[in-house]
């Protein structure tokens, strides 16, 4: 039996000398280098007692070596477990206890602390420069490796969900979950070996790791590999790129950069956005400034990518496009599970080869999140319009029930965001003794705008039904976000929980 994912990667590699990763400091890794380096690290993993099926937990800064470690885990038959670099030791204690990795790879500065919570797991180091004890051990190993047999349904990775409610859950992703989705995206987004991806995303998340990296690998393309997003660095490298994947924050910051012009982006083939909703205004501003329509898509930790606006066709602001080939999507009544018609708001459910195998050691939660016919209940509220475009209107847990009426935050946010002087808003429900929940708006005001809370509330009168109008409006400088740019409404609910008490 072959190694399902890496055999596919190898079969689509260009000539060994072809560039794979180019770093800002001039360092480069060819496809031949990647195969040899990942082989050496795979040998080192086995030497560190990693067996097929073992988890390898990785909390390291972004580097080319970290990507080689991912490939090495695939080749060794291990389960790659990337962890957010912002996680504290207390948080890591939970993940290590839950996943029980055989090996933890971390920054040298954290080795002592992690060693104390490793529960018998081996600990190796890897720093931001791509050096450390693991790389030292790998350096003396052979540049060839007999890849471990892994089938389509064998696990390739576990990614923990963001855990905005309760404990994070480990989403189990198989070799074919990753392979099938990347192949679909290569075709749908027209990636070829001529593409150069400007990669400024973190690689502990599905966006930068499985979307960005796997799409490049399966198209034989190359990457300009930035350690993190920096608008000046992105603009300096853009002349050498053909495509960019980013979160909405990237595009907002680039719109503030004086170097962003039609001339500077004229050679670019594609700009893609995901991981958080892209404001329609950002989409329109980018199009006016550059002549490019950003391609927005929709995915999850548990499913990789589900939908995408078309490469050839209208990219509609405020939507995430159509279900990808091989993926089915529907909208259902959250309470009954009954499928709803076009334009009706409900729970988005998806089914396809991209959908994960379940939650690690949590069969009860897995069973609760799947319908009998195999559809996964995403937890996202949305609709499919008459043209087939999917709209995401918020998380199910963000639905506000006030006085017995359902209020979808996105509907209120869209009205607020359209007001002059508003950058963006977040609408939440807060406990209220009379209404159960009270609609509350947290609004970011544009620099220099004199707009105040009372004016925002007054402007919504007549534009929204009375029960949808915010009972309180707070004006702030910025909204709390997670690492991937998603607004953390759970944090807002905690911050303003006192409001109606």
Secondary structure as GFF3:
##gff-version 3
##sequence-region A 1 501
A	DSSP	alpha_helix	4	11	.	.	.	ID=ss1
A	DSSP	beta_strand	19	23	.	.	.	ID=ss2
A	DSSP	beta_strand	28	30	.	.	.	ID=ss3
A	DSSP	alpha_helix	31	47	.	.	.	ID=ss4
A	DSSP	beta_strand	55	59	.	.	.	ID=ss5
A	DSSP	alpha_helix	64	76	.	.	.	ID=ss6
A	DSSP	beta_strand	79	82	.	.	.	ID=ss7
A	DSSP	alpha_helix	89	99	.	.	.	ID=ss8
A	DSSP	beta_strand	103	106	.	.	.	ID=ss9
A	DSSP	three_ten_helix	108	110	.	.	.	ID=ss10
A	DSSP	alpha_helix	111	117	.	.	.	ID=ss11
A	DSSP	beta_strand	122	125	.	.	.	ID=ss12
A	DSSP	alpha_helix	133	139	.	.	.	ID=ss13
A	DSSP	beta_strand	155	160	.	.	.	ID=ss14
A	DSSP	beta_strand	170	174	.	.	.	ID=ss15
A	DSSP	alpha_helix	175	188	.	.	.	ID=ss16
A	DSSP	beta_strand	196	199	.	.	.	ID=ss17
A	DSSP	alpha_helix	206	206	.	.	.	ID=ss18
A	DSSP	pi_helix	207	213	.	.	.	ID=ss19
A	DSSP	alpha_helix	214	219	.	.	.	ID=ss20
A	DSSP	beta_strand	222	225	.	.	.	ID=ss21
A	DSSP	alpha_helix	231	237	.	.	.	ID=ss22
A	DSSP	three_ten_helix	238	240	.	.	.	ID=ss23
A	DSSP	beta_strand	243	246	.	.	.	ID=ss24
A	DSSP	alpha_helix	248	255	.	.	.	ID=ss25
A	DSSP	alpha_helix	262	265	.	.	.	ID=ss26
A	DSSP	beta_strand	270	273	.	.	.	ID=ss27
A	DSSP	alpha_helix	280	290	.	.	.	ID=ss28
A	DSSP	beta_strand	295	300	.	.	.	ID=ss29
A	DSSP	beta_strand	304	308	.	.	.	ID=ss30
A	DSSP	beta_strand	322	323	.	.	.	ID=ss31
A	DSSP	beta_strand	328	332	.	.	.	ID=ss32
A	DSSP	beta_strand	346	351	.	.	.	ID=ss33
A	DSSP	alpha_helix	363	369	.	.	.	ID=ss34
A	DSSP	beta_strand	376	384	.	.	.	ID=ss35
A	DSSP	beta_strand	390	395	.	.	.	ID=ss36
A	DSSP	three_ten_helix	396	398	.	.	.	ID=ss37
A	DSSP	beta_strand	400	402	.	.	.	ID=ss38
A	DSSP	beta_strand	405	407	.	.	.	ID=ss39
A	DSSP	alpha_helix	409	417	.	.	.	ID=ss40
A	DSSP	beta_strand	422	432	.	.	.	ID=ss41
A	DSSP	beta_strand	436	445	.	.	.	ID=ss42
A	DSSP	alpha_helix	453	460	.	.	.	ID=ss43
A	DSSP	three_ten_helix	466	468	.	.	.	ID=ss44
A	DSSP	beta_strand	472	476	.	.	.	ID=ss45
A	DSSP	alpha_helix	489	495	.	.	.	ID=ss46
###
